[in-house]
Amino acid sequence: MMPGTFPLVLYRGDTAHWRFTLWTDDEKTQPADLTDATAKAEIRDKPGGATIVALVCVVELPNVVTAELTATASSTLPAKGVWDLQMTYASGDVVTILAGSVEVTPDVTDSTAAAAAQARAVRGVP
């Protein structure tokens, strides 16, 4: 089975959160059983390319996967890439449930803590 398509459109340096609810039927009446399942998602420059960022994934029973991209991690992303979300079930089966492109808009304001501290130091503000 092919994974669903979910493109990520991001703004460099910003935090992003997603919540994916998994169902076993098209009508969305039967929640997927994620007991003892783990979730893993990565953004790469291209399929099979270097791992650029791992998203923080959490399984919430019975059928929700949350994913987070931290501001620090998003500040390292290139302009374009790819991503996917894989589930590993207690049986050992691995299933990629979502995949897509990644598009990152460059940020204007550098909001990292180090940059803010440097800017304050330049202005002579503690």
Sine and cosine of phi, psi and omega as CSV:
sin_phi,cos_phi,sin_psi,cos_psi,sin_omega,cos_omega
0.00,0.00,0.71,-0.70,0.03,-1.00
-0.98,0.18,0.58,-0.82,0.04,-1.00
-0.94,0.35,0.38,-0.93,0.13,-0.99
-0.94,0.35,0.37,-0.93,-0.01,-1.00
-0.99,-0.16,0.77,-0.64,0.03,-1.00
-0.55,-0.83,0.99,-0.12,0.01,-1.00
-0.96,0.28,0.59,-0.81,0.08,-1.00
-0.98,-0.22,0.84,-0.54,0.07,-1.00
-0.91,-0.42,0.93,-0.36,-0.18,-0.98
-0.86,-0.52,0.33,-0.94,0.11,-0.99
-0.90,-0.43,0.88,-0.47,-0.11,-0.99
-0.80,0.60,0.73,-0.69,0.04,-1.00
1.00,0.02,-0.08,1.00,0.00,-1.00
-0.99,-0.15,0.48,-0.88,0.11,-0.99
-0.98,0.19,0.59,-0.81,0.06,-1.00
-0.71,-0.71,0.59,-0.81,0.02,-1.00
-0.75,-0.66,0.62,-0.78,0.09,-1.00
-0.73,-0.68,0.46,-0.89,0.05,-1.00
-0.71,-0.70,0.91,-0.41,-0.04,-1.00
-0.94,-0.35,0.83,-0.55,0.04,-1.00
-0.98,-0.22,0.82,-0.57,-0.11,-0.99
-0.97,-0.25,0.71,-0.71,-0.02,-1.00
-0.80,-0.60,0.38,-0.92,0.06,-1.00
-0.99,-0.14,-0.14,0.99,-0.02,-1.00
-0.74,-0.67,0.41,-0.91,-0.02,-1.00
-0.91,0.42,-0.46,0.89,-0.03,-1.00
-0.98,0.19,-0.17,0.99,-0.01,-1.00
0.87,0.50,0.73,0.68,0.06,-1.00
-0.93,-0.36,-0.28,0.96,-0.04,-1.00
-0.90,-0.43,0.97,-0.24,-0.01,-1.00
-0.91,0.41,0.63,-0.78,0.09,-1.00
-0.92,0.38,0.60,-0.80,0.02,-1.00
-1.00,0.02,0.95,-0.31,-0.02,-1.00
-0.97,-0.23,0.32,0.95,0.04,-1.00
-0.84,0.54,0.79,-0.61,0.01,-1.00
0.89,0.45,0.26,0.97,0.06,-1.00
-1.00,0.00,0.45,-0.89,0.10,-1.00
-0.84,-0.55,0.46,-0.89,-0.01,-1.00
-0.87,-0.49,0.58,-0.81,0.02,-1.00
-0.58,-0.81,0.72,-0.69,0.03,-1.00
-0.64,-0.77,0.64,-0.77,0.01,-1.00
-0.67,-0.74,0.52,-0.86,0.16,-0.99
-0.95,-0.30,0.75,-0.66,0.03,-1.00
-0.78,-0.62,0.26,-0.97,0.02,-1.00
-0.94,0.33,-0.49,0.87,0.04,-1.00
-0.29,-0.96,0.30,-0.95,0.05,-1.00
-0.83,0.56,0.76,-0.65,-0.03,-1.00
0.98,0.22,0.00,1.00,-0.02,-1.00
-0.99,0.16,-0.09,-1.00,0.00,-1.00
-0.91,0.41,0.62,-0.79,0.10,-1.00
-0.94,0.33,0.83,-0.56,0.02,-1.00
-0.99,-0.11,-0.75,0.66,-0.07,-1.00
-0.56,-0.83,0.71,-0.71,0.18,-0.98
-0.99,-0.15,0.75,-0.66,0.08,-1.00
-0.99,0.17,0.47,-0.88,0.07,-1.00
-1.00,0.06,0.91,-0.41,-0.07,-1.00
-0.91,-0.41,0.63,-0.77,0.03,-1.00
-0.70,-0.71,0.71,-0.71,0.09,-1.00
-1.00,-0.05,0.79,-0.61,0.07,-1.00
-0.91,-0.42,0.90,-0.44,-0.04,-1.00
-0.94,0.34,0.59,-0.80,0.21,0.98
-1.00,-0.02,-0.40,0.92,-0.22,-0.98
-0.52,-0.85,0.54,0.84,-0.05,-1.00
-0.86,-0.51,0.66,-0.75,0.15,-0.99
-0.86,-0.52,0.81,-0.59,0.11,-0.99
-0.97,-0.26,0.51,-0.86,0.03,-1.00
-0.68,-0.74,0.61,-0.79,0.00,-1.00
-0.73,-0.69,0.66,-0.75,0.16,-0.99
-0.92,-0.40,0.90,-0.45,-0.03,-1.00
-0.96,0.28,0.35,-0.94,0.04,-1.00
-0.88,0.48,-0.66,0.75,0.02,-1.00
-0.87,0.48,-0.71,0.70,0.00,-1.00
-0.92,0.40,-0.66,0.75,-0.04,-1.00
-0.93,0.36,-0.37,0.93,0.02,-1.00
-0.95,0.32,-0.20,0.98,-0.02,-1.00
-0.99,-0.17,-0.02,1.00,-0.11,-0.99
-0.97,0.24,0.58,-0.81,0.13,-0.99
-0.97,0.23,0.07,-1.00,-0.04,-1.00
-0.91,0.42,-0.52,0.85,-0.03,-1.00
-0.64,-0.76,0.47,-0.88,0.03,-1.00
-0.16,-0.99,-0.28,-0.96,0.03,-1.00
-0.66,-0.75,0.30,-0.95,0.02,-1.00
-0.49,-0.87,0.31,-0.95,0.22,-0.98
-0.44,-0.90,0.27,-0.96,0.01,-1.00
-0.83,-0.55,0.87,-0.49,-0.03,-1.00
-0.92,-0.39,0.62,-0.78,0.12,-0.99
-0.94,-0.33,0.68,-0.73,0.16,-0.99
-0.90,-0.43,0.86,-0.51,-0.07,-1.00
-1.00,-0.07,0.27,-0.96,-0.03,-1.00
-0.83,0.56,-0.48,0.88,0.02,-1.00
-0.94,0.33,-0.24,0.97,-0.09,-1.00
0.99,-0.13,-0.17,0.99,0.03,-1.00
-0.91,0.42,0.66,-0.75,0.07,-1.00
-0.90,-0.43,0.79,-0.62,-0.03,-1.00
-0.74,-0.68,0.82,-0.57,0.11,-0.99
-1.00,0.09,0.89,-0.46,-0.10,-1.00
-0.99,-0.13,-0.46,0.89,0.02,-1.00
-0.63,-0.78,0.50,-0.87,0.07,-1.00
-0.40,-0.92,0.34,-0.94,0.06,-1.00
0.09,-1.00,-0.05,-1.00,0.02,-1.00
-0.99,0.12,0.30,-0.95,0.08,-1.00
-0.79,-0.61,0.79,-0.61,0.05,-1.00
-0.82,-0.57,0.80,-0.60,-0.09,-1.00
-0.86,-0.50,0.82,-0.57,0.09,-1.00
-1.00,0.04,0.76,-0.65,0.02,-1.00
-0.89,0.46,0.60,-0.80,0.02,-1.00
-1.00,0.09,0.33,-0.95,0.02,-1.00
-0.98,-0.22,-0.75,0.67,-0.01,-1.00
-1.00,-0.05,0.83,-0.56,0.06,-1.00
-0.99,0.11,0.96,-0.29,-0.13,-0.99
-0.97,-0.24,0.28,0.96,0.04,-1.00
-0.95,0.32,0.46,-0.89,-0.02,-1.00
-0.87,0.49,-0.65,0.76,-0.01,-1.00
-0.90,0.44,-0.67,0.74,0.00,-1.00
-0.92,0.38,-0.63,0.78,0.02,-1.00
-0.90,0.44,-0.67,0.74,0.02,-1.00
-0.90,0.44,-0.66,0.76,0.02,-1.00
-0.90,0.43,-0.67,0.75,0.01,-1.00
-0.89,0.45,-0.64,0.76,0.04,-1.00
-0.90,0.43,-0.66,0.75,-0.01,-1.00
-0.89,0.45,-0.65,0.76,0.01,-1.00
-0.89,0.46,-0.61,0.79,0.00,-1.00
-0.99,0.13,-0.11,0.99,-0.01,-1.00
0.98,0.20,0.40,0.92,0.02,-1.00
-0.97,-0.23,0.77,-0.64,0.00,-1.00
-0.93,0.36,0.00,0.00,0.00,0.00
